[in-house]
Amino acid sequence: MRSYINQHQNQNLQVFLENFPYSEYLKTVAFTDFSIIQEHRFFVWQQFQEGDGFLYYLADNFLNQYPVTLNQLHDKISIGEAYLNPLKTLGNPSQPNLEGNPNFKRNTDEAYHIIGYYILSKVAEKIEEGHRNKNFNINDKTNISYLDRLKDKKVFVSFEESSGQKIIKNIQQGRFDYLWNRLILKTQPILCKAGIFIWILIGVLVVLMFTEIWGIVKVFLFLISIMLLILKLSINCNTTPKNTVSTTPSFKQIPFRSFYPISQTENLVDIYQLKDNSGNVIGHSIWMKRPHIKADYFSFSPTQKFQSLKANKNIILATSGGYTTNNSGDVKPDGFTVENGDLRNAVLLHDRQGLALFSNTGVRAINLKSNIRLPNGNTLESPFNSLLAYSKLLKWCKDNKATVFQTHLLAYGDSILISPSKAPPQQRERRLLALFSDKNGNVIHSIFDITSPYDLALITQEIFNIIASRGLKVEGILNLDTGAYNILNIFDENGSLLTDVIGPVNVSSATNLVVYYK
């Protein structure tokens, strides 16, 4: 370290950080030798008045040189834990104490903690990938211990529940209508394509009922024929949504309810029925004018915070926001989540490019795959690019007591991001948060609650077209959770809950909530 700096005294900080021989350094200095690393960090700070960058570049190079693999999870978790352990990160007491130096402003441990979270989030990513590829058994005792260690450090691995688990959960919640709708959605493509063959099959099965065959087989065939008949009659193949792209909305918004008038023609809250081109009601949209209507996001004790806010403010709307991960019965926010500067989940998921940012200046959508424009006008590099960029985002959230949650970003900067050819084809109910503005810069938020089954790309296109048809600019469209925690509550001016626009899950089951209030 000293030799390199002495030989390159004309380098500025950025040139030094980009050209320092980290690979050679890691051959002689263990990545967890905090005493030496802390001494060298201090030496870099003495030269450039900035030492954290050295740690971040060193960690990035370490992970590039020794990437996380499934066969050495214990070692990588141990390294992450070591970086999160304050007793280790301070190093030998005889080494320079950066906090004791009046010219050094930063917390000694902070950079180490950020590195620890980043390493463990990479471990979580690798485990998720292994689980998808059936290379990581979540019931294995050793793997369970890995998950527990990650959970202990606010790193929550996201496992998609199996169909069987989802069925059991919905049966426990008594959501039999939901299960029936799911059954219809799953069988709809097959039954619609089969057409006349379904009726022929039913006829054959009915005929077989009157032949001399084994009794239990008769019963089974009878039940199959009845099930097929009921399913066939439940499905209207002529109205199956098609993934077509058009600049003219085919959905219509019909005025339904309005609250909090501000003039004879304007209200702070307008609710519309959404109808498809056949005139069927397929959901509602709730339009709210900012900054008169405020918003917040709760990921820690959401129900209690909601009730507390409801006792002091006029609640307008509460909905499930970010996705939820269920890790061995421990329900937590899925993806990168910070509430009022407090880190709730450190894992930055690379398959979700959206961040919903709640700060004292309002709510905005952030595109994680590009440079991030902060409320104060400054920009940050995409946290997907490096640990250094990730550290700056996390530090900004902590310093500004910001609240964020990660989700899918469907449209941004007046452009649609989701591609119909690449989007998931599943048809199901949807809920999206749309942020848009008029020519004068006035901001409006809208929750589009689609209770009929549609694919995500089509719904995004329709919402985009509805907003554009009014001459408004789309700032962002974000996907909200409508899975097992499908919560939507809307309240009128008297605080009464609307029962005709409501989600199927009670707010008491919330794992996180987006709340709008006045």
Beta strands, then each sheet from edge to edge (+ up, - down):
strand 1: 252-261
strand 2: 267-275
strand 3: 281-289
strand 4: 294-298
strand 5: 315-319
strand 6: 324-327
strand 7: 330-333
strand 8: 337-339
strand 9: 342-345
strand 10: 354-359
strand 11: 362-367
strand 12: 372-373
strand 13: 379-380
strand 14: 403-407
strand 15: 409-412
strand 16: 415-416
strand 17: 428-437
strand 18: 443-454
strand 19: 473-479
strand 20: 488-490
strand 21: 513-517
sheet 1: 1+ 2- 3+ 18- 17+ 19- 15+ 16-
sheet 2: 4+ 21- 5+ 20-
sheet 3: 6+ 7-
sheet 4: 9+ 8- 14+ 10- 11+
sheet 5: 12+ 13-
end
